[in-house]
Amino acid sequence: MTQIKIMLMLFLAIISCNEKSNKTDFLEAEIEIPIEMEPEINTTKTYLALGDSYTIGQSVPETDRFPVLLVNDLNAKDYNFNAPRIIARTGWTTGELKNAILQENISKNYDDLNRVISFGIDVSWRKKVVNIISKNNPQQILDIATGTGDLALMMSALQPKKIIGLDISEGMLAVGKEKISKAKLNDKIEMIVGDSENMPFEDNTFDAITVSFGVRNFANLEKGLLEIRRVLKPKGTFVILETSNPTKFPFKQGYKFYTSFILPIIGKLFSKDKIAYSYLSESANYFPFGETFNNILKKNGFINTNYTPVTFGVATIYSASK
């Protein structure tokens, strides 16, 4: 019996030493992750890169960013990847990252999806925005949260010298650039990736600035509005088109049911994403609208503020100047 106990103790000791040795080797050894699968010839793959400014290299040249270097290495091994989609900005919250991922997922079907969920009425809302902008004959226009460029394309009818569409989603902008090229307006409309809270423009640059369905996604609403005011010229026009909540029966109850239950189903059909567009009802429920938002504009230095609910209050158009 004593011999058996001794043998068991020796056996356990050997196992324990071996485990410690393996752990040490794992920590100290250089880790290599081999790719076992064979390259799929003629199959183009996509790569969505997440992270923060450190992990994706926001502050370094694009050619030196990790996702770009990784794709180059994979393509050298015949894995046939498209250029990576990088969606990350310094200081982003989880909600902002989630929203950006959803926009990437739905970018190809975004226009069709908007037409369906609004029954095509969103086009008339944008026309109202263009009409407000036209009154001052703007020559330099900035369209923030431009998406696929619907509003920017509409505003080209005003014959301005330049329209800049700004958005954080490269996927949306890629679709927008195709539409602009098809309309032969490349010399009139420029689409750029950018953060509305830290824009690469000089003070007092634009005669008119628009934001359609974008301000509710600002990480810091006050910072975003102050940045817009900074780049808007004195007496310039600022117009916002944003979702709001109907306040009267039965539109209030009907809109709540539609955005909570019907809208996510439609979003899933278009994007194949179970939670696509569910964020719309969530953000709309908590975002200030009407007189409350009008007061926020005043608080941040805008003058001549005004707001007009459209289609029973499911959206509101705000206008202001500097």
Rosetta blueprint (number, residue, H / E / L):
1 M L
2 T H
3 Q H
4 I H
5 K H
6 I H
7 M H
8 L H
9 M H
10 L H
11 F H
12 L H
13 A H
14 I H
15 I H
16 S H
17 C H
18 N H
19 E H
20 K H
21 S H
22 N H
23 K H
24 T H
25 D H
26 F H
27 L H
28 E H
29 A L
30 E L
31 I L
32 E L
33 I L
34 P L
35 I L
36 E L
37 M L
38 E L
39 P L
40 E L
41 I L
42 N L
43 T L
44 T L
45 K E
46 T L
47 Y L
48 L E
49 A E
50 L L
51 G L
52 D L
53 S H
54 Y H
55 T H
56 I H
57 G L
58 Q L
59 S L
60 V L
61 P L
62 E H
63 T H
64 D H
65 R L
66 F H
67 P H
68 V H
69 L H
70 L H
71 V H
72 N H
73 D H
74 L H
75 N H
76 A H
77 K L
78 D L
79 Y L
80 N L
81 F E
82 N L
83 A L
84 P L
85 R E
86 I E
87 I L
88 A L
89 R L
90 T L
91 G L
92 W L
93 T L
94 T H
95 G H
96 E H
97 L H
98 K H
99 N H
100 A H
101 I H
102 L H
103 Q H
104 E H
105 N H
106 I H
107 S H
108 K H
109 N H
110 Y H
111 D H
112 D H
113 L H
114 N H
115 R H
116 V H
117 I H
118 S L
119 F L
120 G L
121 I H
122 D H
123 V H
124 S H
125 W H
126 R H
127 K H
128 K H
129 V H
130 V H
131 N H
132 I H
133 I H
134 S H
135 K L
136 N L
137 N L
138 P L
139 Q L
140 Q E
141 I E
142 L E
143 D E
144 I E
145 A L
146 T L
147 G L
148 T L
149 G L
150 D H
151 L H
152 A H
153 L H
154 M H
155 M H
156 S H
157 A H
158 L H
159 Q L
160 P L
161 K L
162 K E
163 I E
164 I E
165 G E
166 L E
167 D E
168 I L
169 S L
170 E H
171 G H
172 M H
173 L H
174 A H
175 V H
176 G H
177 K H
178 E H
179 K H
180 I H
181 S H
182 K H
183 A L
184 K L
185 L L
186 N L
187 D L
188 K L
189 I E
190 E E
191 M E
192 I E
193 V E
194 G L
195 D L
196 S L
197 E L
198 N L
199 M L
200 P L
201 F L
202 E L
203 D L
204 N L
205 T L
206 F E
207 D E
208 A E
209 I E
210 T E
211 V E
212 S E
213 F L
214 G L
215 V H
216 R H
217 N H
218 F L
219 A L
220 N L
221 L H
222 E H
223 K H
224 G H
225 L H
226 L H
227 E H
228 I H
229 R H
230 R H
231 V H
232 L E
233 K E
234 P E
235 K E
236 G E
237 T E
238 F E
239 V E
240 I E
241 L E
242 E E
243 T E
244 S L
245 N L
246 P L
247 T L
248 K L
249 F L
250 P L
251 F H
252 K H
253 Q H
254 G H
255 Y H
256 K H
257 F H
258 Y H
259 T H
260 S H
261 F H
262 I H
263 L H
264 P H
265 I H
266 I H
267 G H
268 K H
269 L H
270 F H
271 S H
272 K L
273 D L
274 K L
275 I L
276 A L
277 Y L
278 S H
279 Y H
280 L H
281 S H
282 E H
283 S H
284 A H
285 N H
286 Y H
287 F L
288 P L
289 F L
290 G L
291 E H
292 T H
293 F H
294 N H
295 N H
296 I H
297 L H
298 K H
299 K H
300 N L
301 G L
302 F L
303 I E
304 N E
305 T E
306 N E
307 Y E
308 T E
309 P E
310 V E
311 T H
312 F H
313 G H
314 V L
315 A E
316 T E
317 I E
318 Y E
319 S E
320 A E
321 S E
322 K L
